[in-house]
Amino acid sequence: MKNTCLLSQDAKTYLCCFYQTLDAMVQGMTTASLDQSISHNFVVQMIPHHRSAVQMSGNVLRFTENKAVRRLAQRFVEEHTQGAQQLQAVLPACAQLTNARADLRLYQRRMDLICRDMYTRMGCAPENNRLAAVFARQMIPHCLGAWRMADTALKYDVCTELVPILRAISVRQRRNAAQLRALLGRMDCQGR
């Protein structure tokens, strides 16, 4: 009797690429060169986060025919590519504003907690051959992490160029997480 629980070759390839991307994101975010500016620190940690969303979305596009997941993944590629470019563009201005030491400590402590939770939840998503559902389960904590990071930065003095970007990230990532949850609920009901 054949074991139907075995991962398909597509699932193995997808998961290997996902974990490589996740590891690169963690590496990029944890080794980012931080300074005395919350604005700068947010940008240099969020750019690897955005780039990983582009790669993770591109990865699922190779393996799923689920139209709803494909639409979301394509939108994620566009949004996060544009978002990374916007962050890169404001980086010089953001580096100019410095913050008090206490603010920096409080901000970075909260960011470290958010990131650790996000990394763990992304890496613990169930592994199976239903790659559209696997992607949704991996991306929900990614979206929630970005939302929480943006909301945290907005509690502190940040450069004026960054404020609209932070607000947009917060709104967009709340929406993305809600859409992924709804999509996952539909897929679970349909057994796909």
Backbone bond lengths (Angstrom), bond angles and torsions (degrees), N, CA, C in turn:
res aa  C-N    CA-C-N  psi(-1)  N-CA   C-N-CA  omega(-1)  CA-C   N-CA-C  phi
1 M - - - 1.460 - - 1.528 109.13 -
2 K 1.305 115.79 133.88 1.466 121.48 -178.37 1.528 110.54 -79.84
3 N 1.338 116.24 139.03 1.460 122.42 178.10 1.529 108.36 -78.89
4 T 1.329 117.02 111.17 1.472 121.39 -178.50 1.526 112.49 -82.37
5 C 1.332 117.39 -2.36 1.461 120.60 179.41 1.525 112.12 -89.41
6 L 1.329 116.75 -6.99 1.455 119.63 -178.87 1.516 110.92 -64.42
7 L 1.318 115.09 144.15 1.454 119.69 176.27 1.522 109.25 -74.18
8 S 1.314 116.26 137.32 1.462 121.47 175.84 1.532 109.03 -70.35
9 Q 1.319 115.66 165.31 1.467 119.62 176.52 1.530 110.51 -61.44
10 D 1.341 117.08 -39.72 1.464 120.48 176.83 1.527 111.33 -60.00
11 A 1.335 116.60 -43.49 1.468 120.51 -179.88 1.524 110.38 -63.53
12 K 1.326 116.70 -42.21 1.470 119.92 179.29 1.528 110.72 -63.45
13 T 1.321 116.59 -43.90 1.463 120.72 179.88 1.527 110.26 -64.33
14 Y 1.333 115.90 -45.76 1.466 120.97 178.46 1.525 110.26 -58.00
15 L 1.324 117.19 -49.76 1.463 121.24 -176.03 1.527 111.61 -65.90
16 C 1.324 117.55 -40.15 1.470 119.52 177.26 1.525 110.78 -59.40
17 C 1.327 116.58 -45.12 1.466 120.94 179.09 1.529 110.59 -64.95
18 F 1.330 116.47 -42.52 1.468 120.18 178.59 1.523 110.77 -58.45
19 Y 1.344 117.26 -48.78 1.465 120.08 -176.85 1.529 111.80 -67.60
20 Q 1.318 117.85 -33.34 1.465 119.93 174.57 1.529 110.16 -63.55
21 T 1.318 115.83 -43.02 1.466 120.65 179.39 1.526 110.69 -66.64
22 L 1.323 117.08 -43.26 1.462 121.09 177.93 1.529 110.45 -60.16
23 D 1.338 116.31 -45.84 1.468 119.74 179.29 1.528 111.38 -61.37
24 A 1.335 116.78 -40.99 1.471 120.44 178.63 1.526 110.58 -65.56
25 M 1.334 117.40 -38.11 1.460 120.66 177.87 1.530 110.00 -63.77
26 V 1.325 116.92 -48.06 1.464 121.25 179.60 1.525 109.33 -58.84
27 Q 1.331 116.38 -46.24 1.461 120.69 179.62 1.530 110.83 -60.06
28 G 1.340 116.34 -47.20 1.458 120.30 -178.96 1.521 113.09 -63.45
29 M 1.328 115.89 -39.84 1.460 119.27 -177.93 1.522 112.69 -75.85
30 T 1.331 117.10 -35.42 1.467 119.98 -176.49 1.526 112.98 -83.87
31 T 1.332 117.31 -19.28 1.468 119.35 179.83 1.524 112.00 -107.21
32 A 1.317 117.40 6.91 1.475 120.28 178.40 1.526 109.19 -57.87
33 S 1.305 115.90 141.82 1.458 122.02 -178.68 1.532 109.45 -78.06
34 L 1.331 115.48 103.76 1.465 121.27 -177.80 1.523 110.29 -90.50
35 D 1.328 115.13 151.43 1.467 119.71 176.58 1.524 109.82 -136.53
36 Q 1.318 117.16 -154.15 1.469 122.14 -174.34 1.525 113.24 -87.76
37 S 1.328 116.88 16.08 1.464 121.67 -177.09 1.523 110.52 -121.69
38 I 1.320 116.90 118.76 1.470 120.69 175.64 1.523 109.33 -61.49
39 S 1.318 117.47 -38.66 1.468 121.03 179.41 1.524 110.39 -59.45
40 H 1.314 116.92 -51.45 1.462 122.39 178.15 1.525 110.66 -58.56
41 N 1.316 116.21 -47.40 1.463 120.66 -176.41 1.527 111.60 -62.95
42 F 1.325 116.75 -40.94 1.459 119.60 176.70 1.527 110.24 -59.95
43 V 1.315 116.89 -48.18 1.468 121.16 -176.10 1.522 111.07 -61.20
44 V 1.339 117.01 -48.54 1.473 118.37 -175.27 1.524 112.25 -70.48
45 Q 1.325 117.93 -20.40 1.463 119.71 175.10 1.531 111.38 -88.88
46 M 1.331 117.80 -29.46 1.459 120.23 -178.01 1.532 112.61 -79.62
47 I 1.300 118.33 -28.60 1.469 119.65 -179.99 1.529 111.22 -59.43
48 P 1.349 120.91 -47.87 1.467 118.87 176.66 1.535 112.56 -63.73
49 H 1.314 116.74 -30.59 1.464 121.32 177.28 1.532 109.36 -64.28
50 H 1.314 117.45 -47.07 1.463 121.76 178.65 1.526 111.37 -63.58
51 R 1.322 116.08 -44.33 1.474 119.34 -179.58 1.520 111.46 -61.71
52 S 1.321 116.69 -37.10 1.469 119.22 178.67 1.527 110.83 -66.42
53 A 1.336 117.71 -35.70 1.470 119.94 178.11 1.526 110.38 -62.97
54 V 1.326 116.76 -38.31 1.464 120.84 177.74 1.527 109.52 -62.99
55 Q 1.326 116.74 -46.59 1.468 120.62 -178.54 1.527 111.99 -67.58
56 M 1.327 117.42 -42.20 1.462 120.58 179.97 1.519 110.88 -65.36
57 S 1.311 116.36 -38.69 1.465 120.25 178.39 1.524 110.69 -68.67
58 G 1.316 116.99 -42.23 1.458 120.37 176.07 1.514 111.43 -61.31
59 N 1.311 116.87 -36.48 1.457 121.93 178.52 1.528 111.19 -62.04
60 V 1.332 117.82 -48.45 1.473 118.92 -178.24 1.522 111.31 -68.01
61 L 1.324 117.26 -30.14 1.472 119.50 178.56 1.530 111.83 -62.48
62 R 1.305 117.14 -25.25 1.470 121.12 177.77 1.526 112.12 -73.01
63 F 1.337 117.41 -21.17 1.461 119.52 -167.52 1.518 116.34 -123.80
64 T 1.314 119.01 -5.67 1.466 117.91 -178.12 1.523 110.86 -122.54
65 E 1.324 113.46 147.06 1.463 121.30 173.71 1.533 110.40 -106.02
66 N 1.334 116.84 -1.83 1.455 121.60 -179.96 1.532 108.53 -61.14
67 K 1.322 116.44 113.56 1.466 121.12 -172.89 1.524 112.58 -62.67
68 A 1.308 117.66 -40.11 1.467 120.49 -179.00 1.532 110.82 -66.44
69 V 1.318 116.73 -41.93 1.470 120.58 178.32 1.519 109.84 -66.98
70 R 1.320 116.92 -40.01 1.470 120.56 178.87 1.540 110.57 -61.72
71 R 1.343 116.74 -43.16 1.469 120.11 178.59 1.533 110.98 -60.92
72 L 1.339 115.61 -46.38 1.466 119.31 179.35 1.526 110.93 -63.14
73 A 1.313 117.00 -46.10 1.463 120.65 -178.04 1.531 110.70 -61.93
74 Q 1.319 116.94 -41.79 1.472 119.88 177.94 1.528 110.64 -63.83
75 R 1.330 116.46 -40.24 1.467 119.31 177.09 1.528 110.72 -65.43
76 F 1.338 117.23 -39.83 1.467 120.62 178.43 1.527 110.58 -60.67
77 V 1.331 116.69 -41.51 1.467 120.17 178.67 1.529 109.44 -59.03
78 E 1.329 116.94 -48.38 1.471 120.85 -178.73 1.530 111.41 -64.63
79 E 1.336 117.06 -49.33 1.462 120.85 -177.19 1.525 112.13 -62.01
80 H 1.312 116.44 -45.64 1.463 119.39 -174.99 1.520 112.94 -76.64
81 T 1.333 116.95 -29.18 1.463 119.50 173.71 1.521 109.02 -65.14
82 Q 1.326 116.37 -48.50 1.465 121.09 178.41 1.530 110.56 -63.33
83 G 1.334 116.76 -41.28 1.463 120.58 -179.75 1.522 112.38 -62.28
84 A 1.326 117.23 -42.50 1.471 120.72 178.37 1.530 110.45 -63.44
85 Q 1.328 116.05 -38.84 1.470 119.73 178.09 1.530 111.06 -65.49
86 Q 1.324 116.93 -41.51 1.469 120.34 178.21 1.530 110.55 -63.35
87 L 1.321 116.40 -43.05 1.465 120.07 179.69 1.521 110.90 -62.98
88 Q 1.315 116.11 -43.74 1.470 120.38 178.58 1.533 110.42 -60.47
89 A 1.325 116.35 -38.80 1.469 120.69 -177.86 1.528 112.58 -67.50
90 V 1.335 117.97 -34.12 1.473 119.73 -178.36 1.526 113.20 -89.84
91 L 1.319 117.33 -6.06 1.466 120.22 -176.26 1.531 113.66 -55.61
92 P 1.328 120.23 -46.34 1.477 118.21 179.97 1.535 112.74 -59.11
93 A 1.319 117.56 -42.75 1.468 120.29 179.12 1.524 110.75 -67.94
94 C 1.319 116.93 -38.63 1.463 120.68 -177.83 1.517 112.51 -66.47
95 A 1.318 117.08 -30.49 1.460 120.21 -179.05 1.528 112.21 -69.93
96 Q 1.337 117.37 -16.01 1.463 121.47 -177.01 1.530 113.17 -75.26
97 L 1.335 117.02 -29.44 1.466 120.79 -176.67 1.528 109.70 -89.47
98 T 1.313 116.85 119.54 1.465 120.32 177.97 1.529 109.50 -102.79
99 N 1.320 115.17 158.60 1.466 121.58 -177.43 1.526 110.46 -121.69
100 A 1.327 114.75 158.56 1.460 120.90 176.27 1.525 109.87 -63.92
101 R 1.318 115.35 150.18 1.467 121.47 -177.74 1.536 112.31 -56.92
102 A 1.322 117.45 -41.64 1.469 120.60 -179.66 1.531 110.62 -63.56
103 D 1.331 116.46 -42.40 1.469 120.09 177.46 1.523 110.97 -61.39
104 L 1.318 116.15 -44.12 1.472 120.27 179.77 1.526 111.28 -60.38
105 R 1.339 116.25 -43.41 1.478 119.96 -179.86 1.525 111.38 -64.14
106 L 1.323 116.28 -46.79 1.465 120.14 -179.14 1.529 110.74 -63.65
107 Y 1.321 115.59 -46.37 1.463 120.38 179.02 1.519 110.83 -58.97
108 Q 1.332 117.82 -50.18 1.469 119.87 -175.42 1.525 111.46 -68.39
109 R 1.314 118.06 -33.09 1.468 120.20 176.72 1.528 109.89 -61.79
110 R 1.327 116.80 -46.48 1.471 121.07 179.64 1.526 110.03 -64.15
111 M 1.331 116.79 -43.19 1.466 120.46 179.31 1.530 111.37 -61.47
112 D 1.318 116.99 -42.07 1.469 120.25 179.51 1.523 110.77 -61.57
113 L 1.328 116.97 -41.09 1.473 120.40 178.69 1.531 111.10 -65.14
114 I 1.323 116.77 -44.45 1.464 121.59 179.26 1.525 109.87 -60.62
115 C 1.311 115.85 -47.59 1.470 120.06 -176.94 1.522 111.87 -65.09
116 R 1.319 117.31 -44.63 1.471 119.42 178.91 1.518 111.24 -58.61
117 D 1.326 116.57 -44.56 1.463 120.96 178.25 1.530 110.38 -61.77
118 M 1.320 117.28 -44.37 1.460 121.70 -179.96 1.522 110.77 -62.56
119 Y 1.332 117.63 -47.91 1.469 120.69 -179.11 1.530 110.62 -59.11
120 T 1.325 116.02 -44.34 1.468 120.28 -178.43 1.521 111.25 -64.23
121 R 1.318 117.04 -48.13 1.465 120.23 -178.24 1.528 112.13 -65.08
122 M 1.314 117.02 -38.22 1.469 119.37 178.02 1.525 110.79 -65.49
123 G 1.317 116.37 -40.78 1.461 120.86 -177.52 1.510 114.88 -77.01
124 C 1.339 117.09 -13.53 1.474 121.19 -178.04 1.523 113.27 -103.01
125 A 1.317 117.63 7.71 1.475 119.29 179.01 1.534 108.78 -61.17
126 P 1.335 117.42 142.58 1.465 120.19 -179.89 1.533 111.04 -58.10
127 E 1.324 115.34 142.48 1.458 121.50 178.10 1.519 108.96 -104.46
128 N 1.338 115.83 121.85 1.458 120.58 176.12 1.523 108.29 -157.14
129 N 1.320 116.31 -174.96 1.465 121.15 -176.86 1.527 113.63 -84.38
130 R 1.324 117.73 -2.96 1.467 121.86 178.45 1.528 108.39 -88.16
131 L 1.333 116.19 76.30 1.459 121.60 -168.41 1.525 113.53 -65.18
132 A 1.318 118.09 -30.98 1.462 119.49 176.97 1.534 109.82 -62.40
133 A 1.332 116.78 -42.87 1.466 121.24 178.53 1.523 111.25 -70.87
134 V 1.320 117.13 -37.90 1.465 120.94 177.67 1.528 109.19 -60.63
135 F 1.328 116.59 -46.72 1.468 121.35 178.93 1.530 110.52 -58.27
136 A 1.322 117.43 -46.78 1.468 120.57 -179.59 1.525 110.73 -59.44
137 R 1.330 116.61 -43.42 1.467 120.14 -179.46 1.527 111.97 -67.33
138 Q 1.320 117.22 -30.24 1.462 120.69 178.23 1.529 111.27 -77.63
139 M 1.317 116.74 -35.48 1.456 120.29 -174.49 1.521 113.90 -83.61
140 I 1.319 118.22 -23.19 1.468 119.13 177.93 1.533 110.65 -57.69
141 P 1.351 119.58 -51.16 1.473 117.21 178.61 1.534 112.88 -66.83
142 H 1.326 117.36 -27.30 1.469 120.59 175.96 1.536 109.35 -62.72
143 C 1.323 116.44 -47.30 1.474 121.26 178.85 1.525 111.39 -64.94
144 L 1.329 116.10 -45.65 1.465 119.56 -179.61 1.527 111.03 -62.59
145 G 1.329 116.59 -36.73 1.458 120.65 177.74 1.520 111.27 -61.57
146 A 1.330 116.72 -46.83 1.473 120.47 179.92 1.517 110.84 -62.77
147 W 1.320 116.22 -42.76 1.463 121.06 178.51 1.531 110.17 -58.66
148 R 1.323 116.41 -49.16 1.465 120.81 -178.43 1.536 111.62 -65.89
149 M 1.331 116.66 -37.22 1.471 119.73 178.43 1.528 110.78 -65.32
150 A 1.332 116.68 -44.02 1.467 120.26 179.76 1.526 110.47 -64.47
151 D 1.324 117.14 -44.37 1.463 120.09 179.56 1.528 111.43 -63.31
152 T 1.320 116.71 -35.15 1.469 120.38 177.41 1.519 110.45 -65.33
153 A 1.320 117.37 -46.72 1.470 120.62 -179.52 1.523 111.38 -61.01
154 L 1.334 116.83 -34.50 1.472 120.25 -178.83 1.534 113.10 -68.05
155 K 1.313 118.02 -12.05 1.463 121.54 178.44 1.526 112.18 -82.10
156 Y 1.322 116.11 -4.91 1.459 121.06 -175.96 1.523 110.42 -123.14
157 D 1.310 115.50 170.79 1.460 122.11 177.64 1.533 107.94 -74.36
158 V 1.326 115.91 112.04 1.462 121.26 178.55 1.526 108.86 -125.09
159 C 1.322 117.08 162.09 1.470 120.29 -177.32 1.530 110.09 -63.95
160 T 1.306 115.71 147.76 1.468 121.04 -174.98 1.529 112.36 -62.02
161 E 1.323 117.71 -30.82 1.471 120.61 178.82 1.521 111.89 -66.95
162 L 1.324 116.36 -26.75 1.467 120.37 -177.22 1.526 112.72 -83.17
163 V 1.307 117.94 -27.40 1.477 121.20 -174.31 1.534 112.85 -54.47
164 P 1.343 120.50 -51.18 1.472 118.33 179.96 1.529 112.86 -64.83
165 I 1.313 116.94 -30.08 1.473 120.15 177.46 1.517 109.62 -67.71
166 L 1.325 116.74 -43.53 1.470 120.97 178.58 1.524 110.64 -61.64
167 R 1.316 116.42 -44.52 1.472 119.65 179.62 1.533 110.78 -62.91
168 A 1.321 116.49 -41.39 1.468 120.50 179.33 1.523 110.79 -64.72
169 I 1.337 117.26 -42.16 1.466 120.55 177.96 1.519 109.38 -59.98
170 S 1.323 116.96 -45.80 1.461 121.17 -178.21 1.528 111.36 -59.52
171 V 1.306 116.47 -49.41 1.469 120.99 -178.73 1.532 110.57 -65.35
172 R 1.323 116.59 -47.76 1.465 121.34 -176.16 1.527 111.57 -64.22
173 Q 1.321 116.70 -41.79 1.466 119.04 -176.88 1.526 112.83 -74.59
174 R 1.320 117.75 -30.84 1.479 119.77 172.31 1.520 109.33 -63.14
175 R 1.340 115.71 -45.79 1.462 121.09 178.55 1.537 110.96 -61.57
176 N 1.321 116.88 -46.03 1.459 120.58 -178.95 1.527 111.68 -61.28
177 A 1.329 116.44 -44.16 1.468 119.93 179.51 1.528 110.46 -62.82
178 A 1.327 117.44 -42.16 1.473 120.69 178.95 1.525 110.78 -64.08
179 Q 1.321 117.10 -41.70 1.467 119.86 179.20 1.528 111.48 -66.46
180 L 1.318 117.03 -39.91 1.471 120.07 177.51 1.524 110.99 -64.66
181 R 1.328 117.37 -41.13 1.473 120.09 178.83 1.528 110.87 -63.87
182 A 1.323 116.48 -43.88 1.471 119.85 179.21 1.526 110.41 -63.63
183 L 1.297 117.14 -43.24 1.454 121.81 178.73 1.523 110.85 -63.15
184 L 1.306 116.48 -43.19 1.466 121.04 178.18 1.522 110.79 -62.72
185 G 1.322 117.04 -40.58 1.466 120.72 176.86 1.526 111.51 -60.57
186 R 1.323 116.87 -42.50 1.474 120.30 177.55 1.518 111.20 -65.54
187 M 1.319 117.44 -41.63 1.463 120.46 179.74 1.527 110.50 -65.94
188 D 1.320 117.46 -40.19 1.454 120.24 178.82 1.522 111.81 -64.20
189 C 1.341 116.82 -39.25 1.467 121.08 178.17 1.520 111.23 -65.92
190 Q 1.324 116.10 -34.13 1.469 120.54 -178.23 1.538 111.44 -87.87
191 G 1.333 116.73 -8.17 1.463 119.93 -179.50 1.515 112.79 71.55
192 R 1.353 117.49 27.88 1.479 120.40 179.51 1.501 110.75 -109.28
